[in-house]
Amino acid sequence: MARTFTFNLVLDVDVIASGTGTLTYTVSQDEELDLMEIFHAATGAFQINDIRDSVGFHYTNASANNPISSALIAQGANEYNHLGKLPVPINVKGGSTIYFDVQDTSTSSNTIRLIIPCKRTFP
């Protein structure tokens, strides 16, 4: 019988001015993770250039030329930004890694933190 739990995934990365970084999380072999929402806290503006997994699947068509701006991602203190709850959860299978490729747009060093409420299932 599958067991399902609430799980709050917290990822962070430090990037230099206008630099890039990747936030990663590896799902253990014996579980699945459904990413339900995305919130952020950062010391400056940033963009998401891609959301992908280690299998090679991309969960967005965003890129450095067509990014998801941090202005569109909900902040914990401001629930009125546009992106928070995902219309369809991102399902990451056991043994896979999820990657969020980000880039600073504030022109100064930046700590980018994503808070992602998830459903964690152990089949």
Residue frames as qw, qx, qy, qz and C-alpha x, y, z in Angstrom:
[[0.000, 0.889, 0.458, 0.000, 0.00, 0.00, 0.00],
 [0.408, 0.510, -0.018, 0.757, 1.40, 3.37, -1.03],
 [0.383, -0.674, -0.374, 0.508, 2.17, 5.93, 1.65],
 [0.295, 0.671, 0.210, 0.647, 1.82, 9.62, 0.79],
 [0.440, -0.593, -0.310, 0.598, 3.15, 12.57, 2.78],
 [0.175, 0.980, 0.052, 0.079, 3.38, 16.33, 2.45],
 [0.750, -0.188, 0.091, 0.628, 6.96, 17.40, 1.78],
 [0.127, 0.982, 0.009, -0.137, 8.33, 20.95, 1.51],
 [0.807, 0.179, 0.119, 0.550, 11.34, 20.96, -0.77],
 [0.113, -0.964, 0.073, 0.230, 13.73, 23.87, -0.12],
 [0.797, 0.231, 0.175, 0.530, 16.50, 24.49, -2.65],
 [0.034, -0.972, 0.035, 0.231, 18.98, 27.35, -2.79],
 [0.770, 0.230, 0.142, 0.578, 21.96, 28.51, -4.78],
 [0.197, -0.806, 0.051, 0.556, 24.30, 31.51, -4.62],
 [0.664, 0.521, 0.322, 0.429, 25.07, 33.17, -7.94],
 [0.354, -0.298, 0.058, 0.884, 27.38, 36.04, -8.86],
 [0.287, 0.613, 0.080, -0.732, 26.09, 39.17, -10.58],
 [0.622, 0.502, -0.288, -0.528, 24.41, 38.15, -13.85],
 [0.007, 0.349, -0.936, -0.050, 25.66, 34.60, -13.20],
 [0.771, -0.064, -0.417, -0.477, 23.88, 31.29, -13.58],
 [0.208, -0.305, 0.855, -0.364, 23.33, 28.40, -11.21],
 [0.603, -0.116, -0.681, -0.399, 21.35, 25.21, -10.86],
 [0.528, -0.299, 0.536, -0.587, 19.14, 24.12, -7.98],
 [0.551, 0.145, -0.783, -0.248, 18.93, 20.32, -7.82],
 [0.619, -0.277, 0.553, -0.484, 17.19, 17.58, -5.88],
 [0.353, 0.191, -0.887, -0.227, 17.60, 13.84, -6.36],
 [0.794, -0.214, 0.059, -0.566, 14.56, 11.71, -5.60],
 [0.354, -0.362, 0.858, -0.089, 15.46, 8.46, -3.87],
 [0.207, 0.093, -0.882, -0.413, 14.84, 5.23, -5.76],
 [0.114, -0.328, -0.927, 0.143, 11.96, 4.17, -3.49],
 [0.104, 0.630, 0.471, -0.609, 9.75, 7.26, -3.85],
 [0.285, 0.555, 0.474, 0.621, 8.01, 9.62, -6.29],
 [0.152, -0.440, -0.276, 0.841, 7.69, 13.36, -5.86],
 [0.196, 0.722, 0.549, 0.373, 4.87, 15.54, -7.22],
 [0.234, -0.127, -0.125, 0.956, 5.87, 19.22, -7.22],
 [0.055, 0.705, 0.706, -0.048, 2.63, 21.12, -6.56],
 [0.019, 0.989, 0.146, -0.005, 3.64, 24.79, -6.24],
 [0.660, 0.185, -0.104, 0.721, 6.67, 27.06, -6.57],
 [0.227, -0.967, -0.113, 0.015, 7.48, 29.97, -4.27],
 [0.681, 0.346, -0.201, 0.613, 10.69, 31.95, -4.02],
 [0.371, -0.908, 0.004, 0.193, 12.74, 34.12, -1.71],
 [0.745, 0.309, 0.051, 0.589, 15.80, 35.82, -3.18],
 [0.370, -0.592, -0.094, 0.710, 18.10, 38.72, -2.43],
 [0.109, 0.466, -0.305, -0.823, 17.49, 40.08, -5.95],
 [0.754, 0.433, 0.015, -0.493, 15.69, 39.51, -9.22],
 [0.295, -0.294, 0.868, 0.270, 16.36, 36.33, -11.18],
 [0.713, 0.288, -0.239, -0.593, 14.93, 34.19, -13.95],
 [0.731, -0.091, 0.676, -0.021, 14.34, 30.49, -14.49],
 [0.265, 0.523, -0.584, -0.561, 15.83, 29.38, -17.81],
 [0.611, 0.081, -0.728, -0.301, 14.75, 25.73, -17.62],
 [0.658, -0.294, 0.546, -0.427, 13.12, 23.10, -15.42],
 [0.696, 0.354, -0.582, -0.226, 14.32, 19.63, -16.41],
 [0.842, -0.414, 0.314, -0.143, 15.12, 16.20, -15.06],
 [0.313, -0.549, 0.735, 0.246, 18.00, 13.76, -15.36],
 [0.658, 0.282, 0.694, 0.072, 16.03, 11.63, -17.82],
 [0.258, 0.014, 0.478, 0.839, 16.12, 14.52, -20.31],
 [0.002, -0.715, -0.664, -0.219, 12.52, 15.73, -19.98],
 [0.118, 0.108, -0.104, 0.982, 11.91, 19.50, -19.93],
 [0.049, -0.597, -0.753, 0.271, 8.94, 20.82, -17.94],
 [0.133, 0.853, 0.155, -0.480, 8.95, 24.22, -19.67],
 [0.684, 0.536, 0.224, 0.441, 9.99, 25.76, -22.94],
 [0.191, -0.971, 0.088, 0.113, 11.65, 28.63, -21.06],
 [0.803, 0.231, -0.023, 0.549, 15.20, 29.54, -22.04],
 [0.415, -0.365, -0.090, 0.828, 17.75, 32.30, -21.44],
 [0.022, 0.102, 0.378, 0.920, 16.08, 34.19, -24.31],
 [0.524, -0.386, -0.384, -0.656, 12.54, 33.45, -23.10],
 [0.253, 0.074, -0.825, 0.500, 12.78, 32.97, -19.31],
 [0.456, -0.697, -0.540, -0.120, 10.33, 32.77, -16.44],
 [0.101, 0.594, -0.277, 0.749, 10.93, 35.99, -14.51],
 [0.281, -0.170, -0.769, 0.549, 11.03, 35.90, -10.71],
 [0.269, 0.029, 0.136, -0.953, 8.40, 38.67, -10.86],
 [0.667, -0.048, -0.441, -0.599, 5.96, 35.98, -12.03],
 [0.600, -0.087, -0.777, 0.169, 6.76, 33.48, -9.27],
 [0.536, -0.755, -0.224, -0.303, 4.89, 33.79, -6.00],
 [0.200, 0.431, -0.625, 0.619, 6.78, 34.89, -2.92],
 [0.370, -0.325, -0.823, 0.282, 5.88, 33.45, 0.44],
 [0.074, -0.411, -0.404, 0.814, 5.00, 36.93, 1.68],
 [0.353, 0.390, -0.140, -0.839, 3.11, 37.91, -1.49],
 [0.492, 0.179, 0.852, -0.015, 0.56, 35.36, -2.62],
 [0.490, 0.729, 0.272, -0.394, -0.73, 37.58, -5.43],
 [0.010, 0.527, -0.664, -0.530, 2.08, 36.96, -7.90],
 [0.700, 0.286, -0.303, -0.580, 1.02, 34.92, -10.92],
 [0.729, 0.173, -0.661, -0.049, 2.73, 31.55, -10.51],
 [0.432, -0.436, 0.631, -0.474, 2.28, 29.56, -7.35],
 [0.741, 0.061, 0.636, -0.208, 0.12, 26.49, -7.74],
 [0.013, -0.271, 0.771, 0.576, 1.09, 24.55, -10.84],
 [0.693, 0.142, -0.127, -0.695, -1.85, 23.65, -13.11],
 [0.961, 0.041, -0.265, -0.072, -0.51, 20.10, -13.34],
 [0.617, -0.693, 0.360, 0.095, 2.00, 18.81, -10.76],
 [0.443, 0.642, -0.624, -0.044, 5.50, 17.98, -11.99],
 [0.951, -0.257, 0.128, -0.110, 6.03, 14.27, -11.30],
 [0.202, 0.699, -0.684, 0.056, 9.63, 13.20, -10.65],
 [0.947, -0.058, -0.292, -0.117, 10.17, 9.44, -10.61],
 [0.747, -0.601, 0.260, 0.112, 12.43, 7.66, -8.14],
 [0.775, -0.096, 0.343, 0.523, 16.10, 7.73, -9.03],
 [0.404, 0.682, 0.271, 0.546, 15.74, 10.94, -11.07],
 [0.339, -0.368, -0.202, 0.842, 17.07, 14.41, -10.36],
 [0.196, 0.885, 0.408, 0.111, 15.12, 17.63, -10.94],
 [0.482, -0.087, 0.052, 0.870, 17.06, 20.71, -12.07],
 [0.109, 0.939, 0.311, -0.098, 16.05, 24.38, -11.97],
 [0.586, 0.149, 0.126, 0.786, 18.47, 26.40, -14.12],
 [0.110, -0.926, -0.315, 0.178, 18.46, 30.01, -12.89],
 [0.518, 0.337, 0.038, 0.785, 20.19, 33.28, -13.75],
 [0.229, -0.593, -0.330, 0.697, 20.64, 36.46, -11.73],
 [0.283, 0.669, 0.402, 0.557, 19.11, 39.57, -13.32],
 [0.338, -0.905, -0.223, 0.132, 19.74, 41.97, -10.43],
 [0.503, 0.716, -0.243, 0.418, 23.37, 42.70, -11.45],
 [0.188, -0.652, 0.602, -0.421, 24.66, 41.90, -7.97],
 [0.168, 0.122, -0.967, 0.147, 25.35, 38.69, -6.07],
 [0.668, -0.179, -0.106, -0.715, 22.14, 36.84, -5.32],
 [0.158, -0.057, 0.958, -0.231, 20.95, 33.98, -3.14],
 [0.587, -0.020, -0.391, -0.708, 18.02, 32.28, -4.84],
 [0.214, -0.019, 0.911, -0.352, 15.80, 30.01, -2.77],
 [0.541, -0.122, -0.521, -0.648, 12.85, 28.02, -4.11],
 [0.370, -0.040, 0.767, -0.522, 10.27, 26.58, -1.75],
 [0.483, 0.077, -0.650, -0.582, 8.28, 23.82, -3.43],
 [0.644, -0.102, 0.553, -0.519, 5.39, 22.13, -1.61],
 [0.375, 0.260, -0.823, -0.338, 5.25, 18.51, -2.79],
 [0.906, -0.159, 0.134, -0.370, 3.38, 15.27, -2.43],
 [0.067, 0.529, -0.846, 0.010, 5.89, 12.53, -1.55],
 [0.917, -0.010, 0.007, -0.399, 4.77, 8.97, -2.30],
 [0.165, -0.424, 0.890, 0.008, 6.43, 5.71, -1.36],
 [0.734, 0.111, -0.405, -0.533, 4.81, 3.08, -3.63]]
